[in-house]
């Protein structure tokens, strides 16, 4: 799960920072940096969740391995 959060932050964080910069908002403030980080994580995870049905149609189940083993899931029998 930590990998998913890190990936979401790294993929969405720069995009949010760029959008704020284009709107001439300064993100050098510590509180603003935290907001951007949490928002990037949230948006990235929501994008990931929205892609799950597409992955299931192609027998790809992009859930972290620890969660899959905890709930006894695999990509061929996701339900």
C-alpha positions in Angstrom: 0.0 0.0 0.0 2.9 2.3 0.7 4.1 1.8 -2.9 0.7 2.9 -4.2 0.7 6.0 -2.1 4.2 6.9 -3.2 3.4 6.3 -6.8 0.2 8.4 -6.6 2.2 11.2 -4.9 5.0 11.1 -7.5 2.7 11.1 -10.5 0.1 13.6 -9.4 2.2 15.9 -7.1 4.2 17.6 -9.9 1.0 18.1 -11.9 -0.8 19.8 -9.0 2.3 21.9 -8.3 2.4 23.0 -11.9 -1.3 23.9 -11.9 -0.8 26.0 -8.7 2.2 27.7 -10.2 0.2 28.6 -13.3 -2.4 30.1 -11.1 0.4 32.1 -9.4 -0.2 30.4 -6.0 3.0 30.0 -4.0 3.5 26.5 -2.6 6.6 27.4 -0.6 4.4 27.5 2.5 4.6 24.4 4.6 0.9 24.1 4.9 0.4 24.4 1.2 3.0 21.7 0.5 1.1 19.3 2.8 -2.2 20.1 1.0 -0.6 19.4 -2.3 0.9 16.1 -1.0 -2.4 14.9 0.5 -4.4 16.0 -2.6 -1.9 14.3 -4.9 -2.2 11.0 -2.9 -6.0 11.2 -3.0 -6.3 11.9 -6.7 -3.7 9.2 -7.5 -5.5 6.6 -5.5 -8.9 7.5 -6.9 -7.5 7.2 -10.5 -6.1 3.8 -9.5 -9.5 2.6 -8.2 -11.3 3.9 -11.3 -9.0 1.7 -13.5 -9.8 -1.5 -11.6 -12.8 -2.5 -13.8 -10.7 -2.1 -17.0 -7.9 -4.2 -15.5 -10.4 -6.9 -14.5 -11.7 -7.2 -18.0 -8.2 -8.0 -19.1 -7.4 -10.3 -16.2 -5.1 -7.8 -14.6 -5.8 -7.2 -10.9 -3.6 -4.3 -9.7 -4.1 -4.7 -6.0 -1.0 -4.8 -3.7 0.2 -8.4 -3.1 -0.2 -8.2 0.7 -3.9 -7.3 0.3 -4.5 -10.0 -2.3 -3.0 -12.7 -0.1 -4.9 -11.4 3.0 -8.2 -11.8 1.2 -7.2 -14.8 -0.9 -7.6 -13.1 -4.3 -5.9 -13.7 -7.6 -6.1 -12.2 -11.1 -8.0 -15.1 -12.6 -10.7 -15.3 -10.0 -11.0 -11.7 -8.6 -14.3 -12.2 -6.9 
